[in-house]
Amino acid sequence: MGPAYGGPLFFAHYSFLSLNPKLMADTYTNYWLHNVNHTMANRSYSLTAAPKTYGYTENYWGLTASDDPNGYMAHQPGNDNGTVAPTAALSSFPYTPYYAMQVLRNFYGSLKGQVVGEYGLLDAYNKSQNWVAKDQLAIDHGPIIIMIENYRSGLLWSLFTNLPEIQHGLAKANIQEADYETGFPLAVPDIQKGWVDLLKHPDLNSYIIDVATGDGGYYTLLLEKEDGTVAKTIWDNQPQLNGLHQVELGGEMLPGQYTLQLTDQSGSKEVIVYLH
């Protein structure tokens, strides 16, 4: 079970607190997609394959190294005793913002009296054993703060990744900026639902999605309702440079299911999104 779902989620966090994985690829992997898929697999295990007695739900999941009823353990699928660490889901904000927000609202909502201490979130909670950690660990709080800021503004990534010394080191390691084919390559659907859940960005007041224009040229980007009618025209046969674009869908859209359709001279690509 372990290899299919990946290891503890800190693998997707610590190395990428200051290095932007969206700009990193080598002959083995695209680091952004690797981290997104790792997060999605950890969540999927928690919701569909873990023992039901652990009480995992869409707003209560996340396995990584943390305090534990028996001391300290690197929790992961295949090595799981029901202990959830807030840092697991919350440090994954850049990768799965809507799913991370569900967990955040739960920890500071119905579970606040159990998992929030004087200095913030306690390190871990095991619902099935009625156990909660007594301390807050800086090594777990730090990634939460940093990765939430990277989700909000990319600040830490921008300050570090583009330094000449860092770029030189990445080049020596044969890590370079990823190339993407036209479409929605970073939109990873929930395997059970078949769509991508989008959270309205708290600062931009808009839904955000990455769109790749692999060939350059003129593109039309439509947001369509479930009945196929156009809810919004985002690009209307507009010229776009080759590359990855962060596109705002707007904040005025009503919550619900939509289809994004990207069309150029070679054809069209689409992805189903759910706006929350």
C-alpha positions, -999 to +999 in steps of 0.1 A: +000+000+000+028+024+008+044+028-027+010+034-043+002+063-020+037+078-014+054+085+019+048+112+045+038+145+031+068+164+044+086+151+012+064+176-007+071+205+017+106+210+032+126+209+000+101+233-016+097+260+010+119+283-010+123+264-043+094+268-066+086+233-079+064+248-106+097+258-123+115+225-117+117+195-140+144+170-150+146+138-169+128+119-141+099+141-131+080+174-131+084+184-094+052+204-092+030+175-106+049+150-084+040+170-053+004+176-063+000+139-070+017+130-037-008+152-018-038+139-037-027+103-031-022+110+007-057+125+008-072+097-013-058+070+009-072+088+040-107+090+025-110+057+007-085+031+019-077+039+056-096+021+084-129+038+089-124+037+126-097+065+122-125+089+113-108+106+083-130+129+063-127+156+036-119+181+064-098+158+085-068+141+068-031+144+064-003+120+072+033+131+078+060+129+105+047+142+138+041+136+175+023+104+181+005+086+210+036+064+212+062+091+207+071+102+172+064+086+139+066+092+101+029+086+094+021+075+059-001+050+040+012+017+051+024+031+084-007+047+098-023+045+132-049+073+128-027+102+137-034+134+117-008+163+118-022+197+108+010+205+090+004+178+064-027+193+048-020+230+056+015+230+042+000+216+010-019+249+003+000+256-029-008+222-043-044+216-032-058+249-018-094+240-016-087+207+002-063+224+026-088+251+033-114+224+043-090+211+069-080+246+081-117+256+087-123+223+106-093+228+129-103+263+137-140+254+137-155+224+154-121+210+165-107+243+178-112+234+214-092+202+210-064+210+186-056+247+192-033+257+221-018+289+234+006+291+204-015+278+177-023+243+164-011+214+185+012+191+166-011+161+160-044+146+169-056+110+170-094+109+170-097+072+173-074+070+204-088+103+219-053+116+220-039+151+212-003+163+213+007+186+241+031+208+222+035+229+191+066+221+171+083+249+151+095+224+125+058+218+117+045+253+122+072+268+099+061+250+067+025+260+073+033+297+075+057+296+045+036+275+022+004+295+029+024+326+019+037+309-012+001+300-021-010+336-015+019+355-032+048+332-041+070+355-019+095+330-005+097+313-039+105+345-057+131+357-032+151+324-034+145+305-066+157+332-090+190+340-071+219+335-096+236+311-072+205+289-069+199+289-107+235+278-112+231+250-087+198+238-103+215+238-137+244+217-124+218+193-111+202+192-146+170+208-132+153+233-155+120+250-161+093+226-172+078+227-207+041+222-210+019+211-239-011+233-246-040+228-222-044+225-184-014+203-174-013+214-138-050+208-132-052+174-114-088+162-110-101+144-080-101+108-091-135+101-075-152+132-087-136+137-121-132+175-117-108+200-102-120+218-071-111+255-071-109+278-042-115+315-047-081+331-040-085+351-007-064+381-019-073+383-056-110+375-050-109+354-081-106+317-091-072+309-105-060+282-129-028+276-149-032+275-186-004+264-210+000+277-245+026+253-257+029+266-293+021+303-290-005+318-313-041+328-310-063+312-283-099+312-272-106+303-236-143+298-225-159+290-192-190+270-199-220+260-178-231+224-174-257+229-202-229+240-226-238+277-227-209+302-223-207+317-188-177+338-196-153+345-224-118+349-209-097+350-242-114+357-275-090+346-302-062+365-284-025+362-290-006+344-262+031+337-259+044+302-255+044+293-218+024+288-186-001+315-177-019+321-144-054+330-155-081+346-133-116+333-139-131+361-119-148+362-085-183+369-096-191+334-109-217+315-090-204+283-072-209+252-092-196+229-120-182+244-152-160+233-181-130+253-192-123+250-230-091+262-246-091+263-284-063+272-309-056+264-346-047+228-337-078+219-317-092+222-282-086+210-247-109+211-218-111+204-180-140+203-157-138+226-126-160+231-096-160+266-082-165+268-044 
